[in-house]
């Protein structure tokens, strides 16, 4: 009896060691492709309702429908990026000329209500004096900055090339997920059921709901904030409004990040003597742009997932720090699964009591 137990234990130990080694080897092989696969899974899940409509148009031909949907997804990313790059190329030159012209005008004096703020007013005035003390030196510094930026362009191009490769792998992966996504999901559910049982279903449901909520809550809200802020920049005659709107949209992916953009631009306008435009932009940002961030985003995410927005914010910021850009979505999803486990334990304890 003891020999059988010893043999069974040794067999399991050998199988566990072999399985662990196989998993380590598998991870070393697929590690470069983990991020593109995660992006592909997120995109496929969020856009799946559109795929179902395309399948009906192609009368159930999965391969053709997957190819058409992948082309639409690629066009949705590539075409706006090219259009925005062309606009930014022209507006960056205008922004450089505007900044150089403003700084070269001469010394500035802050408005009395700003200069009268204790500590902050004197510090801002010292900063302005330092910036405008030597106009020729400012031009030289800006020219040097442009030259150094051009010298760093090779690194940027290399980064763009790597991101383009990741985008290519993500699109290839999303094509196969569009074609065989139901099979992949069914197999994953079978494996998870083998280890966790039927309790895995609410975990998967929580992960799916959170993924959709985060995509719409972060991406759609960020785009809306960029558009609304861009309208404000154009209305108050800010140099390069499209570029500033694009920067605002990117920063808006981080909760409560947009005030640093429109607030800085509004303060710049006030320092430039355009008091009406600066105060108007600050009011526009405070009452319109921030309204989109502080109201729409919590409503979309928290109401859809029944998870406190504070926890979602921690997931977004912590995921961004831990995993990079894809962590904006992974962080809240991980916390959503943890929240589902927590609620299940609470319910089980309540039933036992």
HELIX and SHEET records of a PDB file:
HELIX    1   1 UNK A    2  UNK A   30  1                                  29    
HELIX    2   2 UNK A   31  UNK A   33  5                                   3    
HELIX    3   3 UNK A   34  UNK A   46  1                                  13    
HELIX    4   4 UNK A   48  UNK A   57  1                                  10    
HELIX    5   5 UNK A   62  UNK A  103  1                                  42    
HELIX    6   6 UNK A  112  UNK A  115  1                                   4    
HELIX    7   7 UNK A  120  UNK A  132  1                                  13    
HELIX    8   8 UNK A  135  UNK A  151  1                                  17    
HELIX    9   9 UNK A  153  UNK A  196  1                                  44    
HELIX   10  10 UNK A  197  UNK A  199  5                                   3    
HELIX   11  11 UNK A  200  UNK A  214  1                                  15    
HELIX   12  12 UNK A  215  UNK A  220  3                                   6    
HELIX   13  13 UNK A  221  UNK A  235  1                                  15    
HELIX   14  14 UNK A  241  UNK A  251  1                                  11    
HELIX   15  15 UNK A  259  UNK A  271  1                                  13    
HELIX   16  16 UNK A  275  UNK A  284  1                                  10    
HELIX   17  17 UNK A  285  UNK A  289  3                                   5    
HELIX   18  18 UNK A  290  UNK A  291  1                                   2    
HELIX   19  19 UNK A  292  UNK A  296  3                                   5    
HELIX   20  20 UNK A  297  UNK A  305  1                                   9    
HELIX   21  21 UNK A  309  UNK A  323  1                                  15    
HELIX   22  22 UNK A  327  UNK A  352  1                                  26    
END                                                                             
